[in-house]
Amino acid sequence: MRVKTFPHGIHPPEFKEFTAEKAIESLPLPEKVMIPLLQHFGKPAKPLVQKGDQVLLGQKIGEAQTLFSASVHSSVSGKVISVDNYNHPGGNPIPAVSITNDSQDLPFSEKEETKDPFSFSPEEIRQKVREAGVVGMGGAAFPTAVKLSPPKDKPIEIIIINGCECEPLLTSDYRLMLEAPEDILKGAELARIATGAKRIIVGIEDNKKKAFQIFQDKIQNFEGEVALLKTKYPQGAEKNLIYALLRREVPTGGLPFDVGVVVQNVGTAKAIWEAVSKGKPLYERVISVSGQGILEPKNILVRIGTPFKNVVEFCGGLKEDADILVMGGPMMGIVQWTLDVPVVKGTSGILAWAAPRPGLEYPCIRCGRCVDNCPMTLVPTQLARYVKFDDLTSAEKWGVLDCVECGCCQYICPSKIPLVHWMRVGKNRIMAMKQKKSA
Amino acid sequence: MTDNAFILQSSPHFRDKDSVPKIMYAVIASLVPAVAASLYFFRLKALALLLCCVAACLVTEALFLWLRRKPLHSLRDGSAVITGLLLAMTLPPSLSLELAIIGAVMAIAIGKQVFGGLGYNIFNPALVGRAFLQTAFPVAMTTWIPPVALKIQTATYATPLANLRFEDAIAKGTLTPLKDLFIGNVGGCLGETSSFALILGGLYLLSRRVIDWRIPLGILLSLTAFTGVFWLANPEKYASPLFHILAGGLLIGAFFMATDLITSPITPLGTWIYALGIGLVIGLIRLFGGFAEGVMYSILFMNAFVPLLNRYTRPRILGEGGKA
């Protein structure tokens, strides 16, 4: 079978062996959860509870305010102790609902659907997905209901299920593919119905052959196929994945809708299935706890809002020399300054290791490796230079807004220039300028 | 475990192990065969020139760093050593040490530091040093001696290219055999004579992915095409492309000079234009110019276009031109 791929990209060390063979374990329930009202791309949810309220497992505690928002639900049963700003793994403190767990795990309304889930209309599926607060679980946390609502003039042909998991260390998607392949495919089928797509393509990197074989077997019952992709970073980046599988280019400033595609991560597909078939809100997820700095790396099922501290302690704790703590993967993840932050819907991993001392930064030696490796075919060193010298017009013309911040350029740069940082600075300044202009 | 203090930084958190000094030392390592060949063919003269050039480059670099209030540790990045080595490799073995030192000082001072040091120069520093010597001391720079191994006792000795160009070598049947060009048992600059040693070093650089493969390939392609046309039309007058590839400074230029990261383009299309241009200009100079050799000037000439090439050959962004 031919292995598909995209041009450029890099191959960082994978380190998947820490957790690839570890079956998903459930984390014992935490005593307390802090559930941020913003865990997604868009507007924060509006709190529905206040201090002193009793809540049940799966009860909605935050209501999505606009289309680009997502509801949040309680991940335990117990009592609300505060609705106030709390540490957030994204960086800035965000209003969160803190709940003490009464350890009863009394469900709010988790009842089996009596109706066949596949007989729902597209609008019913979207409604249930929105109600369950499902967001993209690959990391970006884009509200899933929006992704399932293609504009009328953009017919959808294909649902791509993203099983690449191209970030090093992470194995949570891999474990899900091994342990719940049917749920993932059923979720994909629901997404197919909701968008009116014709078929499903599951993309899996060739370092996950076991998952590929399972899916090849299970896909028989669905309208679709499984594609093997080269193990390369960032194979799972939406635009690169679409190009690798279909040779279609998502236009600059556009969305996968524009090329008749909707991409869903495997975890999201499973969440769609659970939301529609059981009415189960997104209150727990699987994460990889890994890295050389974690004593017993594991894949675990965690309730949203659980402090990182509980998760890390369950995995044996940190090694003494661990001095970097990351939420997400090592290429795009966000560093944490404390273990006192809650797990959110977009947390795919908690990683720790002993970071090598940062190398000395040299001037750019024009080696062009950033150009040769950029999956968006940008010229990162030139963009960084434009931003540095505040030439934002040129930076925009040379495509700084197309940068997906995958980190390939900075990974490969022998001069150790913080290229992605400059891209972010450029993007922020341009967006601020545009806002000012339109205001 | 809670008292771990965490590093705060923005992503990505993994970095490749390669670094500027490692790249520079790889280039130095790749020059080992050519340096060894020069020592074998020109013995102590080669050793003295190599040492003088490297030392003068390091001293000049240190002086400028001190004047510019820059940290001296960047001396250790290896780039000044490369300039010294490369300059020495392009000098005639009989050149006096004072002139070599002048060339080395010029290479670092005018070729590199006045532009702002590592990463900012437009022209290949070693070639700037050589161009200065060629212009200021043309006689000394074109006086050649035979390699020691030939055991010829003559004061002067023409290079294979000069022999071809000015001595009517094809008609007289005295054209240097390709085998000698390959091994390096001919007259010429210190490091350019042994094609074998240069190819060895070049292959190492290619396998280590230090240099862009498009550059040597592009130069070879356009030089072959250009000289090939004339050779096919009139083999009585023009030498074969293979002769042009193996003779003179072509291989050292194609593998070690034109591939200088800093002074070559960063875009793929720009790199092709740059490389094809160099090969073409070399062919023009060698066949129709005033000199027998044209590698140095053609590389410097194309260096000047690099900023322009980078600007006008931006690769198409993924999705660019599509309709949203």
Interface residues (C-beta under 8 A of the other chain):
Chain A: I10 P12 P13 P168 K239 N240 Y243 E249 V250 P251 T252 G253 G254 L255 D258 K309 V312 E313 G317 L318 E320 A322 D323 I324 L325 V326 P330 M331 M332 G333 I334 V335 Q336 W337 T338 L339 A355 P356 P358 G359 L360 Y362 P363 C364 I365 R366 C367 G368 V371 D372 P375 M376 T377 L378 V379 T381 Q382 W398 G399 D402 E405 C406 G407 Q410 Y411 I412 C413 P414 S415 K416 P418 V420 H421 R424
Chain B: M1 T2 N4 A5 F6 I7 L8 Q9 S10 S11 P12 H13 F14 R15 D16 D18 S19 V20 K22 I23 H73 S74 D77 G116 G117 L118 G119 Y120 D212 L261 I262 T263 S264 P265 I266 T267 P268 T271 N310 R314 P315 R316 I317 L318 G319 E320 G321 G322 K323 A324
